[in-house]
Amino acid sequence: MSPTPPSPAPLSYKDAGVDIDAGDALVERIKPLAKKTLREGVLAGIGGFGALFEVPRRYREPVLVSGTDGVGTKLKLAFEWNMHDTVGIDLVAMSVNDVLVQGAEPLFFLDYFACGKLDVDTAAAVVGGIARGCELSDCALIGGETAEMPGMYPAGEYDLAGFAVGAVEKSKILTGRNVAEGDVVLGLASSGVHSNGFSLVRKCIERAGAGLPAQLDGKPFRQAVMEPTRLYVKPVLAALAAHPADAASSGGIKALAHITGGGLLENIPRVLPEGLGAQLAQGSWPRSELFAWLQQTAGIGDHEMNRTFNNGIGMVVVVAPEDADAVAATLRAHGETVHRIGRIVPRGQDAAVTLA
């Protein structure tokens, strides 16, 4: 009679590659970060099966506005350069800036962090950036998900996604329908590349090889490239409160455009009525060393630059001409760098946005 083979050793979830204790440790690290983002409306946040939020009672006819996004291939440089503390700001900014374009106040944010093996220190650095972005936007970090999935991601890599929910009075939704010929286009300066076009940025870095500049725009090269997306929420909300669109007089702020993938050429038309376009004045805003280096290294023309990158303008504000100076002054008083970059014109046959 053959001997009975020994029973295989028990397998735990940790043996399979998922460390529940590490996940619990991360949650404990996140809780004080999320607490700093609390604002009116939060009823229950981190730790439950679902987060609860009550729309502030000051809204009479609240309309919820949602936005979702990721960070894209900028993460590949974060892995390579071990720079994880600002990509969370990018994640928040990409969603809250989109919500803002409708005239909405961001209320809360949730994130999704996925990896093959959870490194608590790396994840805490990323979530620290998310919390900082929420704090700067007066937006509550109300929940999220951390997924440890062995075999799904290479060692040391992770993915990020997130979404924001905001609210706006129904009567104050920015639709762009009141935009008219002759309106002024203001541009708010970006902080750098933000979080779009990084597949080309990485190709430029690869092409430059050992010839990378030590500094750009007064910052070490890597810091200049990884500078997080600018958060426009507080200054723009202040400007909207001070200069609301007025249908009766056709005054005030009429439209906003977040300059993300597609650049100036493809994002501005999204908020303009049919038949209208934008004529931008070439050279009406300063050219950073970073964008000059990217264009030279890639060997591309102005058109390709302006449809790939924000090229120095991260948010566009369309405003009635009589209010342009006042709106610019309000935005500058709240910390924005503002340029008058163009005007609204009848749309041409070929392009909705032209640079002259």
ABEGO torsion letter per residue (X at the ends): XBBBBBBBBBBBAAAAGBBAAAAAAAAAAAAAAAAAABBBGBABBBGBABBBBBBBAABABBBBBBBBBBAEAAAAAAAAAGBAAAAAAAAAAAAAAAAAAAGBBBABBBBBBBBABBBAAAAAAAAAAAAAAAAAAGBBBAEEBBBBBBGABBBGBBBBBBBBBBBBBAAABBAGAABBBGBBBBBBBBAEAEABGAAAAAAAAAAAEAABBABBGGBBAAAAAABBBBBAAAAAAAAAAABBBBAAAGBEBABBBBBBBGEAAAAAAAABBBGBBBBBBBGABBBBAAAAAAAAAAGBBAAAAAAABAGGBABBBBBBAAAAAAAAAAAAAAGBBBBBAEBBBBBBAABABBBX
